[in-house]
Amino acid sequence: MRTAYSVETVRTAERELMARLPEGALMQRAAAGLAAACADLLGRVYGSRVVLLVGSGDNGGDALYAGARLARRGAGVTAVLLNPERAHAAGLAALRRAGGTVAGAGQGEGLIARADLVVDGIVGIGGKGGLRPEAVPLAVAAERSRAAVVAVDLPSGVDADTGEVRGAAVRADLTVTFGTHKPGLLIDPAREYAGSVRLVDIGLELREVPPELEALQHADVARRLPVPGAESDKYRRGVVGIAAGSARYPGAAVLAVSGALRGGAGAVRYVGPAGDAVIARFPETLVSDQGPKKAGRVQAWVVGPGAGDDAATVAEVLAAEVPVLIDADGLRLAEPAAVRGRTAPTLMTPHAGEAAALLGVAREEVEGGRLAAVRELAGRYGAAVLLKGSTTLVAGPAGEPVRVNATGTPWLATAGSGDVLSGLAGSLLAAGLPAVDAGSCAAYLHGLAGRLAADGAPVGAHDVAAGIPGAWRDVVRGR
């Protein structure tokens, strides 16, 4: 499992490690890893032109020491100092000894235009807000240039703890981060600025500290997926109920059922006005028009996709003493007190617009601060919350580490894709997974299914559903 830790936790671990190491050893470890990553990106170091954008913190020191290593291998290295009086003195001396040169910020744009590689050491992980005005032209020049851009630990101008970008920021092709991932490297919008991420082990000890974020990998998902045993029947495997669809949106019901049938539960019961459409497409579905209470035994419910204004069905499902997933129209129709009052697990699955409506804020506020939004929703409703997006976040109500998922593809931004995800996650709930596991495993499989189905081309929601078995096999076989 990939983990990410807060700036405060990283700083504490760094101080504890530095107390046991010779002075400057930790920075040398970071610089060695940074220089190796830069060399790999360049391919040929000798004769290359490298520009270091150097601020006043330790990030600038890392960049200077790494630049010295590249200069000793024959690169032409120039450090552009944004604050010469506060540049890391020992790193600057090392660069000069290795044959590197120094320039002022006013010369930076011209140097960047001729560079093969630009190293962003402007601001460290403690930076808040966007870049200062004097750094903005350099960031713009780097983005417009043909040079590869490498960020030191984190792109300057993004928030390490939240993933927020409040102003101008450096856009990197590669971020070399030290010791552990930082939340901002895994969460949009900051993740879009990081490019590829390379983690350099510098010896930080973080095992006893809970992370801020967790990102499941294949093996983590495989361990959590339900596997039927020799004695399993459909009820032991779990039965999921789908209360979805309407005369106007029968397709939502069909798509939610399609996801549920591929999610590991033993059977799917459908309740709602789209029964004919569901049974025509999936004859194995157990269809009822008598409402949730009379549908028969279920171990979890999914309510809301395409439900229109059917608040009565939403209320009836919320009163059930089994896990419930609330999506789409169900999020609008559910009484907050009824959600908070539930004793069985609840999983809410909003996209940014729905989350904004639930929180009473603008959509842009949710999109710019996704981590804060998902935590606020989970705490406010006492539920697990899956916030959809290019990096899907899943938060639990007890303040546990937030799960982040990035297996998806932009092609998943298509009508009905969320309905498939809801059915899949509801099926995992019925199979016995805790709400956070059901949401994060469903997001992982759904994203992977979308990626496999798309293969670089547009897909429909039905293609995503059809791709779930292939994604499941891919995960359990460890590919």
Disulfide bonds with the S-S distance in Angstrom:
none
